[in-house]
Amino acid sequence: MDYSSVLIFLSLSATLLIPIQAVPARNGLVPKSTPGPTCGGNLTPIPSDCCTSKPPPPYPWSTNVETCPSNQHQCCTETKEVVTAAASNTDLKCGKDAVRTSTITVTFETCKNNQAEQCLHIVYNNVQGTTYNEFHLQIDDVPITSSIPGQMTFSTYCSLTTGNTAIDCWVPQPAILATFSPPVSSLCGKTIYVAAHSTISDGNTCWVGVTPIEQKSNNWAKYFSINFSCITECTHACCCPPPPPPPPPPTDYVCDVGTAFAKSNYNLNPDLGCKRWGWYFPEFTSSFTADLVLGQTTTVGTISVTVTSAGVTWSFNPTSPYGLIEAHVDLLCGPIPPKNPPKDNPCAPGQYTYNSGCLNYQAGKPWLGTAPACADGKYWAIFHAKISKTGSTSCSAPVCPDPDPDA
């Protein structure tokens, strides 16, 4: 049997149920006077934000840690050090030529006669066809050098058991730590060396391991080693209700907020005989940008106009939260005629040369259009839009088509 496959778990100290107030430095929680959730087996109130303010532990949960209801969050409040150990060999061989063989079993567990302490538990397993007569055990922090069984000081922790077919050893953790010089308080990262000797009823002597204690042809005394490494394990937890879900985002309403024109220095009223406000652009020959103004006072975006030899292009550019319901452009190669319904009506955007149709009210989304070139490169134009606004307040929704109820 390859002893390196054997994992041994050791708790370096017994875990006690300690009120959370007693260990604020270890778990980072600051006690509060107001009652909150309870932790583990003790009912001491803890801060209500204990779980939501702590990330999950970077170490595993103990198998005996408290569990939480499915609707509550588990938070680690107590930890312990657990030693994982791997031994170099577990073979027990009797006689120089190993005429009889068996194994030993090594674990770290709660001591048989002291529930508050941890022990190294070594069992010499049955050697088939015979029984044990005597036993000896030695543990040291350096390789074993003496093969004299009578000098082995840890034998007092062992006894014959099961009709002398096994040997049972319980070595308390403090006794193991006391072998180290200079002293240590933890087995983490440490190695111990073990000589496990016994005799059996057929007269043979038995040893465990493969490393010789003495380099002599007539001495087959062996020893083995155990290497320790440590992990942190969560042993107690608190259960906290999950934080309340964030409030749902406000419902976005799209509102019809009115009429907008691109602003120039020329008024529709009274220049074009309209009984309404607004602006127009006479006889322009080059590109420009103008404000898109809602209700005569509120700038809600811009109009970008580009003049080339191929004609005129434009872009209505509303600024969020404003959007376009409809847009209209009256673009002519001569002066815009005064109001003369039903033939000419610069006051009614629904009758303009270019009509976007119903747009989707998306805040900030532009509308682009083009017109062919005028022979002399001079243009007259009116740029109009129906404007929507996105917000959280309920209001009248945009209606399409409804180019201009004010006309």
C-alpha positions in Angstrom: 0.0 0.0 0.0 1.4 3.4 -1.0 1.2 5.6 2.1 1.4 8.8 0.1 -2.2 8.2 -0.9 -3.4 8.4 2.7 -4.7 11.8 3.8 -4.8 12.6 7.4 -6.8 15.5 8.8 -5.8 17.3 12.0 -7.6 20.1 13.8 -5.0 22.1 15.5 -7.4 23.4 18.1 -10.9 22.5 19.2 -13.5 24.9 17.8 -15.7 26.6 20.4 -18.9 28.4 19.9 -17.7 31.9 20.6 -20.1 34.9 20.5 -19.4 37.0 17.4 -18.5 40.0 19.7 -15.5 38.0 21.0 -13.7 37.8 17.6 -14.3 41.1 15.7 -10.6 41.3 14.6 -10.8 37.8 13.0 -13.9 38.1 11.0 -14.1 41.8 10.4 -17.5 42.3 11.9 -18.3 45.2 14.3 -21.0 44.5 16.8 -24.1 46.6 16.8 -26.6 47.2 19.6 -29.6 46.6 17.3 -30.8 43.0 17.0 -30.0 41.2 13.8 -29.7 37.7 12.4 -28.2 35.0 14.6 -25.1 32.9 13.9 -24.4 29.2 14.3 -25.3 27.5 17.5 -25.2 30.6 19.7 -28.1 33.1 19.6 -26.0 36.3 20.0 -27.4 39.0 17.6 -25.0 40.1 14.9 -25.0 43.1 12.6 -27.8 42.9 10.1 -25.3 43.6 7.2 -22.8 40.9 8.3 -23.3 38.7 5.3 -23.9 41.3 2.6 -20.7 43.1 3.6 -18.5 40.1 3.5 -17.3 38.2 0.4 -17.5 34.4 0.3 -14.6 32.8 2.2 -11.7 31.6 0.1 -11.5 28.3 2.0 -13.9 25.3 2.2 -16.8 24.8 4.6 -16.5 22.1 7.3 -18.8 19.2 6.9 -20.4 20.0 10.3 -21.0 23.8 9.6 -24.5 25.1 10.1 -26.7 25.2 7.0 -29.0 28.0 6.1 -32.5 28.0 4.7 -32.7 28.4 0.9 -33.9 31.9 1.2 -31.0 33.1 3.4 -27.3 33.8 2.8 -24.6 31.8 4.5 -21.7 33.7 6.0 -18.6 32.3 7.7 -18.0 33.5 11.2 -15.6 31.0 12.8 -12.7 29.1 11.3 -10.1 26.5 12.3 -6.8 25.3 11.0 -6.9 21.8 9.6 -3.7 19.9 9.0 -3.6 17.5 6.0 -0.8 15.0 6.3 0.7 12.3 4.0 2.9 9.6 5.3 5.8 8.1 3.3 4.9 4.4 3.9 2.4 2.2 5.8 3.9 -1.3 5.2 4.6 -3.4 8.3 7.1 -6.1 7.6 8.1 -8.9 10.0 11.5 -10.6 9.8 14.5 -9.5 7.8 13.0 -11.1 4.7 9.5 -9.9 5.4 8.2 -13.4 6.1 5.0 -11.9 7.4 3.5 -8.5 6.4 0.6 -6.2 7.3 0.0 -2.5 7.4 -0.6 0.3 9.9 -3.4 2.8 9.7 -2.7 6.5 10.6 -5.3 9.1 11.2 -5.7 12.4 13.1 -8.9 12.5 15.1 -10.5 13.4 18.4 -8.7 11.6 21.2 -10.5 8.5 22.5 -10.4 9.7 26.1 -10.4 13.4 25.7 -13.0 15.0 23.3 -11.3 18.4 23.6 -7.9 17.2 22.2 -6.7 15.8 18.9 -4.6 12.6 18.7 -2.4 10.9 16.2 -4.1 7.5 16.0 -1.8 4.6 14.8 -3.2 1.1 14.5 -0.9 -1.9 13.9 -3.2 -4.1 11.8 -3.5 -7.8 12.1 -0.6 -10.0 11.0 -2.4 -13.1 9.5 -1.8 -16.3 11.4 -0.2 -14.8 14.5 -0.6 -12.3 17.3 1.4 -9.4 18.7 3.6 -9.9 21.8 4.9 -6.4 22.5 5.1 -3.0 20.9 7.2 0.2 20.8 6.7 3.6 19.3 9.0 6.6 18.8 8.2 10.0 17.3 10.8 12.7 16.7 11.4 15.9 14.7 14.6 14.5 13.2 15.2 11.1 11.5 15.2 8.2 13.9 18.8 7.0 14.9 18.2 4.5 17.6 16.8 1.1 16.9 16.7 0.0 20.5 13.0 -0.6 21.3 13.4 -0.1 25.0 14.5 3.5 24.4 11.3 4.4 22.6 9.4 6.9 24.7 6.0 7.0 23.0 5.2 3.3 23.7 3.1 4.4 26.7 0.4 5.7 24.3 -0.1 2.2 22.9 -1.9 -1.0 24.0 -2.7 -4.5 22.7 -6.3 -4.8 21.5 -8.7 -7.2 19.8 -7.2 -10.3 21.3 -3.6 -9.2 20.7 -4.3 -9.1 16.9 -3.8 -5.3 16.8 -2.0 -2.5 18.6 -3.8 0.7 19.2 -1.8 4.0 19.8 -3.4 7.4 20.7 -0.7 10.1 20.8 -2.0 13.5 21.9 -1.1 16.5 19.8 0.9 18.3 22.6 3.2 15.3 22.9 4.0 15.5 19.2 4.6 19.3 19.4 6.9 18.7 22.4 9.4 16.8 20.2 10.3 19.8 18.2 13.4 21.9 19.1 13.1 24.8 19.0 9.5 24.6 20.2 6.7 25.1 17.7 3.0 25.7 18.2 1.7 24.3 14.9 2.3 21.3 12.7 1.7 23.3 9.6 4.5 22.6 7.1 6.3 20.3 9.6 7.6 16.7 9.2 7.8 14.1 11.9 9.6 10.8 11.9 8.1 7.6 13.3 9.6 4.2 14.3 6.9 1.6 14.9 8.2 -1.6 16.3 6.6 -4.8 17.4 7.2 -8.5 18.0 4.8 -11.3 17.0 4.2 -14.8 18.5 6.2 -16.7 15.9 9.3 -14.9 17.1 9.7 -12.4 14.4 10.3 -8.6 14.8 8.2 -6.2 12.8 9.0 -2.6 11.6 7.1 -0.1 9.5 8.6 1.9 6.7 11.5 1.4 4.2 14.2 3.8 5.5 16.8 1.9 7.6 17.5 3.2 11.1 21.0 1.7 11.2 23.1 0.6 8.2 23.9 -2.9 9.4 23.4 -6.1 7.5 21.8 -7.9 10.5 19.5 -5.0 11.4 16.3 -4.4 9.4 14.9 -1.6 11.7 13.0 0.9 9.7 11.2 4.3 10.1 8.9 6.4 8.1 7.9 10.1 7.9 4.7 12.2 7.9 4.6 15.6 6.2 2.0 18.1 7.3 0.3 21.0 5.4 -2.5 23.2 6.5 -5.8 24.6 5.2 -8.3 27.0 6.8 -11.8 25.6 7.1 -15.0 27.4 8.0 -16.5 25.7 11.1 -19.4 28.0 12.0 -21.7 30.3 9.9 -24.5 32.8 10.3 -27.6 32.9 8.2 -28.7 36.3 7.0 -31.7 37.1 4.9 -30.6 38.2 1.4 -30.5 41.9 0.7 -33.7 43.3 -0.7 -33.8 43.4 -4.5 -33.1 46.7 -6.1 -36.2 48.7 -7.0 -37.3 48.2 -10.5 -36.2 50.9 -12.9 -38.9 53.5 -13.5 -41.2 52.9 -16.4 -40.2 55.1 -19.3 -43.1 57.0 -20.8 -42.9 58.7 -24.2 -44.7 62.0 -24.3 -45.9 64.2 -27.1 -44.4 67.6 -26.0 -45.0 69.8 -29.0 -43.7 71.6 -32.1 -40.2 72.5 -32.9 -38.6 74.6 -35.7 -35.0 75.2 -36.8 -34.2 78.7 -35.6 -33.1 81.5 -37.9 -33.4 85.2 -38.0 -36.6 85.1 -40.1 -40.0 84.6 -38.6 -42.9 82.7 -40.2 -45.2 85.3 -38.6 -45.7 87.9 -40.0 -43.3 87.4 -42.9 -45.2 84.6 -44.5 -48.7 85.6 -43.3 -48.9 82.8 -40.7 -50.7 83.2 -37.4 -48.1 81.1 -35.6 -44.5 81.2 -34.4 -41.6 79.6 -36.2 -38.7 80.4 -38.5 -37.6 80.0 -42.1 -34.2 80.2 -44.0 -34.2 82.4 -47.1 -31.7 82.2 -50.0 -28.9 80.2 -48.4 -26.1 78.9 -50.5 -23.8 77.1 -48.0 -23.9 74.6 -45.2 -25.0 75.6 -41.7 -26.2 74.2 -38.3 -29.1 75.7 -36.4 -30.8 75.0 -33.1 -33.9 72.9 -33.1 -36.2 74.8 -30.7 -39.3 73.5 -29.0 -42.1 75.9 -28.1 -40.0 78.9 -29.0 -37.8 78.6 -25.9 -36.3 75.1 -25.4 -33.5 73.8 -27.5 -33.9 70.1 -28.0 -31.2 69.4 -30.6 -29.8 70.8 -33.9 -30.4 70.7 -37.6 -27.3 70.2 -39.8 -27.7 71.3 -43.4 -25.1 70.5 -46.0 -25.0 72.2 -49.4 -23.0 70.6 -52.3 -23.2 70.7 -56.1 -25.4 67.6 -55.9 -28.0 69.3 -53.7 -28.9 69.6 -50.1 -28.8 67.0 -47.3 -30.0 67.6 -43.7 -30.1 65.8 -40.4 -32.5 66.4 -37.5 -30.4 65.6 -34.4 -32.6 65.5 -31.3 -30.8 65.4 -27.9 -31.9 62.7 -25.4 -34.4 62.6 -23.7 -36.0 64.3 -26.7 -37.0 62.3 -29.9 -38.8 62.8 -33.2 -42.4 61.9 -33.8 -42.5 63.3 -37.3 -40.2 65.7 -39.3 -41.0 67.9 -42.3 -38.9 70.0 -44.6 -40.2 72.6 -47.1 -37.3 73.2 -49.4 -37.7 75.3 -52.6 -35.5 76.8 -55.3 -37.2 80.1 -54.9 -38.8 82.3 -52.2 -41.3 80.6 -50.0 -44.7 82.0 -51.1 -46.9 83.6 -48.4 -49.9 81.7 -47.1 -52.4 81.1 -49.9 -54.4 78.0 -49.0 -55.0 75.5 -50.3 -52.3 76.0 -53.0 -49.5 77.3 -50.8 -49.4 77.0 -47.0 -46.1 77.5 -45.3 -48.0 77.5 -42.1 -49.0 73.8 -42.4 -46.0 71.4 -42.1 -48.1 68.5 -43.2 -48.1 70.1 -46.7 -44.3 70.5 -46.9 -42.3 69.0 -49.7 -40.5 66.4 -47.6 -42.3 64.3 -44.9 -40.5 61.7 -42.7 -43.7 59.8 -42.0 -44.2 58.4 -38.5 -40.9 57.9 -36.6 -40.4 55.6 -33.6 -40.0 58.3 -30.9 -36.5 57.0 -30.0 -34.7 59.5 -27.9 -31.7 61.0 -29.7 -32.3 59.2 -33.0 -31.7 61.4 -36.0 -33.7 61.7 -39.3 -31.8 62.4 -42.5 -33.1 63.6 -45.9 -31.9 64.9 -49.2 -33.2 67.2 -52.0 -31.9 67.8 -55.5 -29.8 70.8 -56.5 -31.3 74.1 -57.5 -29.9 75.5 -60.8 -28.5 78.7 -59.2 -27.5 77.0 -56.0 -29.8 79.1 -53.8 -32.3 77.5 -51.4 -35.3 78.5 -49.2 -36.3 76.2 -46.4 -38.4 75.5 -43.3 -37.4 72.7 -41.0 -40.2 71.5 -38.6 -40.6 68.5 -36.2 -43.1 67.1 -33.8 -41.1 66.3 -30.6 -41.5 63.5 -28.0 -39.8 63.3 -24.6 -38.9 60.1 -22.6 -39.5 60.3 -18.9 -40.9 58.6 -15.9 -44.1 60.6 -15.7 -47.3 59.3 -17.3 -48.6 61.6 -20.1 -50.3 61.6 -23.4 -48.5 59.3 -25.9 -47.4 60.5 -29.3 -49.9 60.0 -32.2 -48.9 59.4 -35.8 -49.8 60.8 -38.2 -50.4 64.1 -36.5 -48.0 66.5 -38.2 -49.0 69.7 -36.6 -52.2 70.1 -34.6 -51.3 73.8 -34.2 -51.4 74.5 -37.9 
